[in-house]
Amino acid sequence: MPAIHLPYPVLSLRAGHTARAHLARSGLAAGDVSTLPGAAGGPKALGLNGLDKAVFGWLSGEPRDRDLIGASIGGWRFACAMQADAASAFDRLAEFYTDTGWGEPPSRASVTATMRALLEHALGPADTWDTLVQHPHYRLTLLLARARHLGRSEARVPLFASLALAATLNGVQRRLIGTCYERVLCHDARSALAFAPNDALPTRRVALGTHNIAAALMGTVAIPGLIEAVSLPGDTRRGVYRDGGLTDYHLDFPFAHTGGITLYPHFGERIVPGWFDKALPWRRAAADGHARTLLVAPSREYLASLSLGGLPDRRDFKRFAGQDATRKRLWRQAIAESARLGDAWLEHLHRQDWARHVEPLELGR
């Protein structure tokens, strides 16, 4: 396999203490994996294409009940993973996202329509999405943020004032973001929700069903100011729902409570609790909640080797303004290169060489 002939490791493998002990004692089998988190991160997901296909292809060989918990694009990745031909769905998502180009600054309505078209291209017509709440083995949870006060508005001034307020309050203390947003877990009713956080953020649980799955899929990616917020059918609170990454960017949840191994295919080695924490290096994930987590991410050397200098990023639309053909070419290269990530993952599974390659997951708190 190409990945093992490189002079540097392609994957960074980090695990909590319970997961490391399990790997040392028993290795890793697909049946050990009970939970998979999927972080928000926009186009970065395209750079995990090969890894996602390898992971879910491997898991399909040993089906069991598994929780898939996704915020924003993480939720869309998992919706692709739940398709009968998951690999093709991942490829369709990557293809459409890459080929989408923006000329003049687009309107929220046009971006929303394009994202809806992207989802239908990846998953098929919306009237088939109810299969996501009927899957025999996967239990999907989508993260949304219910906006409060000024954040309910789509008008530019109050909307961005609400974001500024949220950022300020969050800088003081993470729990204060609850003044602006309520975390909403839109979940498969069959899930035990053993991973559900019990922190200071206001949290509500809403069962996913055929009546609200389409709205939840669009709501979890509804970036304020870029994509229109959604309402959830049947919602007695008549709320306005936005991107789940606002409250839970990389999903700092107590996954250690789920009992099995939490396999976390991620963009990097850091788990950032909420979107407003990106610029706060001291805001770190809780180590105890990730005792059973095995985090699998592209290595720093691999990222540096990419022509982009890293994974595809939403900022690339501005970085390559007027050079959309260049952006598309570089994104396609990153997607193609990601096959090496999948190869490396399968090689680790074949060799079961975790003791040599898995490092402690250093989080803090």
C-alpha positions in Angstrom: 0.0 0.0 0.0 1.4 3.4 -1.0 1.1 5.0 2.5 3.6 2.6 4.2 6.4 3.5 1.8 6.5 7.2 2.8 9.3 8.5 5.0 6.7 9.9 7.5 3.5 8.6 9.1 0.4 9.4 7.2 -2.0 9.2 10.2 -1.8 10.6 13.7 -3.3 8.1 16.1 -4.1 9.2 19.6 -6.2 7.5 22.3 -7.6 8.0 25.8 -6.2 5.8 28.6 -9.0 3.2 28.5 -8.8 2.9 24.7 -5.0 2.5 24.8 -5.3 -0.3 27.3 -7.9 -2.0 25.1 -5.7 -1.7 22.1 -2.7 -3.1 24.0 -4.7 -6.0 25.4 -7.0 -6.9 22.5 -6.1 -4.9 19.4 -9.0 -3.4 17.5 -11.9 -5.2 15.8 -14.9 -3.5 14.1 -17.2 -4.9 16.7 -15.4 -2.9 19.4 -16.6 0.4 17.9 -19.8 1.7 19.4 -19.7 5.4 18.6 -18.3 7.8 15.9 -18.3 11.6 16.3 -18.2 13.8 13.2 -16.9 17.4 13.7 -18.0 20.6 11.9 -15.5 21.9 9.5 -17.0 22.5 6.0 -14.8 21.5 3.1 -12.2 19.9 5.4 -14.5 16.8 5.2 -13.5 16.4 1.6 -9.9 15.8 2.7 -11.1 12.8 4.8 -12.9 11.2 1.8 -10.5 8.2 1.6 -10.4 7.7 5.3 -14.2 7.8 5.7 -14.6 5.2 2.9 -12.0 2.9 4.5 -13.5 3.2 8.0 -17.1 2.6 7.0 -16.2 -0.1 4.6 -14.4 -1.9 7.5 -17.3 -1.3 9.9 -19.8 -2.7 7.5 -18.1 -6.1 7.8 -19.2 -6.4 11.4 -22.5 -4.6 11.9 -23.8 -3.7 15.3 -25.8 -0.8 16.8 -23.6 2.3 16.5 -24.2 5.9 17.4 -23.2 8.4 14.7 -23.1 11.9 16.2 -22.5 14.8 13.7 -22.4 18.5 13.8 -22.7 20.4 10.5 -20.7 18.6 7.7 -20.0 15.8 10.2 -23.7 15.0 10.1 -23.7 15.0 6.3 -20.7 12.7 6.2 -22.6 10.2 8.4 -25.7 10.5 6.3 -23.5 9.4 3.4 -22.1 6.6 5.5 -25.6 5.3 6.0 -26.4 4.8 2.3 -26.4 1.4 0.7 -23.4 2.4 -1.3 -21.6 4.6 1.2 -18.4 5.0 -0.9 -20.3 6.4 -3.9 -22.2 8.8 -1.6 -19.0 10.1 -0.1 -17.6 10.6 -3.7 -20.8 12.4 -4.8 -20.6 14.7 -1.8 -16.9 15.5 -2.5 -17.5 16.0 -6.3 -20.5 18.4 -6.0 -18.9 20.4 -3.1 -15.7 20.8 -5.2 -17.5 21.8 -8.4 -19.6 24.4 -6.6 -18.1 27.8 -7.3 -19.2 31.3 -6.2 -18.8 34.4 -8.4 -20.1 37.5 -6.9 -20.9 37.3 -3.2 -24.0 35.0 -3.3 -27.2 35.6 -1.4 -28.3 33.4 1.5 -31.1 32.0 -0.6 -28.8 30.9 -3.4 -26.3 29.3 -1.0 -29.1 27.5 0.8 -30.5 26.2 -2.5 -27.1 25.1 -3.6 -26.5 23.2 -0.3 -29.8 21.6 -0.6 -28.9 20.5 -4.1 -25.6 19.2 -2.8 -27.4 17.0 -0.2 -29.8 15.6 -2.8 -26.9 14.9 -5.1 -25.2 12.9 -2.4 -28.2 11.2 -0.8 -30.9 11.1 -3.5 -34.3 12.8 -3.4 -35.5 14.2 -0.1 -38.4 11.8 0.0 -35.9 9.0 0.5 -34.1 10.5 3.5 -36.4 8.8 5.9 -34.2 5.7 5.6 -31.8 7.6 7.9 -34.1 7.0 10.8 -34.8 3.4 9.8 -31.3 2.1 9.4 -30.8 -1.4 10.9 -27.5 -0.6 12.6 -26.7 3.1 12.7 -28.3 5.6 15.1 -27.9 9.1 13.8 -27.8 12.2 16.0 -27.5 15.7 14.4 -26.5 18.7 16.4 -28.3 22.0 15.9 -28.2 25.3 17.8 -31.5 27.0 18.6 -30.9 30.7 18.4 -32.2 33.0 21.0 -32.9 36.8 21.1 -31.1 38.7 18.3 -29.8 35.5 16.8 -33.3 34.6 15.6 -33.1 37.4 13.0 -31.8 37.0 9.4 -31.2 40.7 9.2 -27.4 41.4 9.0 -27.0 43.9 11.9 -28.9 42.0 14.6 -27.5 38.7 13.4 -23.9 39.7 13.5 -24.5 41.6 16.8 -25.7 38.3 18.3 -22.5 36.5 17.0 -20.3 39.2 18.6 -22.2 38.9 21.9 -21.9 35.1 21.8 -18.1 35.3 21.1 -17.7 37.8 24.0 -19.7 35.8 26.5 -18.0 32.6 25.4 -14.6 34.2 25.9 -15.5 34.8 29.6 -16.9 31.3 30.2 -18.1 28.6 27.8 -21.4 28.0 29.6 -22.4 31.7 29.0 -23.0 30.9 25.3 -26.2 29.4 26.5 -27.5 32.9 26.7 -27.4 33.0 22.9 -27.9 29.3 21.9 -29.5 26.2 23.1 -27.9 22.9 22.1 -30.4 20.6 20.4 -29.7 16.8 19.9 -31.9 15.7 17.0 -31.6 11.9 17.6 -32.7 8.5 16.4 -35.4 7.6 18.9 -33.7 4.1 19.3 -30.5 5.6 20.6 -29.8 5.4 24.3 -27.9 8.7 24.1 -25.3 7.5 26.5 -23.0 10.2 25.1 -25.3 13.0 25.8 -23.5 15.9 27.7 -24.5 16.9 31.1 -22.8 20.3 31.2 -24.0 23.8 31.9 -25.2 24.4 28.3 -28.9 24.4 27.9 -29.7 21.2 26.0 -32.9 19.8 24.4 -33.5 16.4 22.8 -35.7 16.1 19.7 -36.5 12.7 18.2 -35.7 12.5 14.5 -38.5 11.2 12.3 -39.7 11.3 8.7 -41.3 14.6 9.4 -38.2 16.5 10.5 -35.1 14.7 9.1 -34.9 17.0 6.0 -35.1 20.1 8.2 -32.5 18.8 10.7 -30.0 17.9 7.9 -30.3 21.5 6.5 -30.3 23.1 10.0 -27.1 21.4 11.2 -25.2 23.2 8.4 -27.0 26.6 8.6 -24.1 28.9 9.1 -25.4 32.3 10.3 -25.3 34.9 7.6 -24.5 32.3 4.9 -27.2 29.7 5.0 -30.8 30.3 6.0 -31.9 29.0 9.4 -34.6 26.4 9.6 -37.7 25.6 11.7 -38.4 22.1 12.7 -41.8 20.7 11.8 -43.8 19.9 14.9 -41.7 22.1 17.1 -43.9 23.6 19.8 -41.3 26.2 20.6 -41.3 27.6 17.0 -37.6 27.9 17.2 -35.0 29.2 14.7 -32.2 26.6 14.3 -28.7 27.1 13.1 -25.4 25.2 12.6 -24.7 22.8 15.4 -21.0 23.7 15.4 -21.9 27.0 17.1 -22.3 25.1 20.4 -20.4 21.9 19.6 -17.7 22.3 17.0 -15.7 19.1 17.6 -18.1 17.4 20.0 -16.5 17.4 23.4 -19.1 14.9 24.8 -18.7 12.2 27.5 -18.2 9.4 25.0 -16.5 7.3 27.7 -20.0 6.5 28.9 -20.9 4.6 25.7 -19.1 1.4 26.7 -17.3 0.6 23.5 -14.5 2.3 21.6 -15.3 5.8 20.2 -13.6 6.0 16.8 -13.1 9.6 15.9 -12.0 10.2 12.3 -11.0 13.9 12.6 -9.3 16.8 10.8 -6.5 17.3 13.3 -5.2 16.4 16.8 -7.1 19.1 18.7 -10.7 18.8 19.9 -12.2 22.3 20.0 -15.4 22.3 22.2 -17.3 25.1 20.3 -17.0 27.2 17.2 -16.2 30.3 19.3 -13.3 28.4 21.0 -11.2 28.1 17.8 -9.1 31.2 18.8 -8.9 30.2 22.5 -6.1 27.6 22.8 -6.7 27.3 26.5 -10.3 26.1 25.9 -9.7 22.3 25.8 -11.7 19.2 25.7 -12.4 17.1 28.9 -10.0 14.2 29.0 -12.3 12.0 31.1 -15.0 12.1 28.4 -12.6 10.7 25.9 -11.0 7.9 27.9 -12.4 5.4 25.3 -11.7 7.6 22.2 -9.3 6.6 19.4 -8.7 9.8 17.4 -7.5 9.2 13.8 -6.4 12.2 11.9 -4.0 13.2 9.1 -0.5 13.7 10.4 1.1 17.1 10.3 3.6 15.8 7.8 0.8 14.6 5.5 -1.0 17.9 5.8 2.2 19.8 4.9 2.7 17.6 1.9 -0.5 18.6 0.3 -0.4 21.3 -2.4 -2.8 23.4 -0.3 -0.6 23.1 2.7 -3.6 21.5 4.5 -7.1 20.2 4.0 -9.6 22.0 1.8 -11.0 25.0 3.7 -13.9 27.4 3.3 -11.4 30.2 3.2 -10.1 28.8 -0.1 -13.1 30.5 -1.8 -11.5 33.8 -0.9 -7.9 32.7 -1.2 -8.5 31.6 -4.8 -11.0 34.3 -5.7 -11.0 34.6 -9.5 -9.0 31.4 -9.7 -11.8 28.9 -9.2 -10.2 26.4 -11.6 -7.1 26.4 -9.4 -9.1 25.8 -6.2 -11.0 22.9 -7.8 -7.8 21.3 -9.0 -6.2 21.6 -5.6 -9.2 20.2 -3.8 -9.4 17.3 -6.2 -5.8 16.6 -5.5 -6.5 16.6 -1.7 -9.4 14.3 -2.2 -7.3 11.9 -4.3 -4.5 12.0 -1.8 -6.8 11.1 1.0 -6.9 7.5 -0.3 -3.5 7.3 1.4 -5.2 7.9 4.7 -7.6 5.0 4.1 -4.7 2.8 3.0 -2.8 3.6 6.2 -5.8 2.9 8.4 -6.4 -0.5 6.8 -2.7 -1.3 7.2 -2.8 -0.5 10.9 -5.8 -2.8 11.2 -4.0 -5.6 9.3 -0.8 -5.2 11.4 -2.5 -4.4 14.7 0.6 -2.3 15.5 -1.1 0.1 17.8 1.6 -0.1 20.6 4.1 1.4 18.1 1.9 4.2 16.7 -0.8 5.2 19.2 0.1 8.2 21.4 -1.8 9.5 24.4 -4.7 11.8 23.6 -3.7 15.0 25.4 -6.7 17.1 26.1 -6.6 18.8 29.5 -9.3 19.4 32.1 
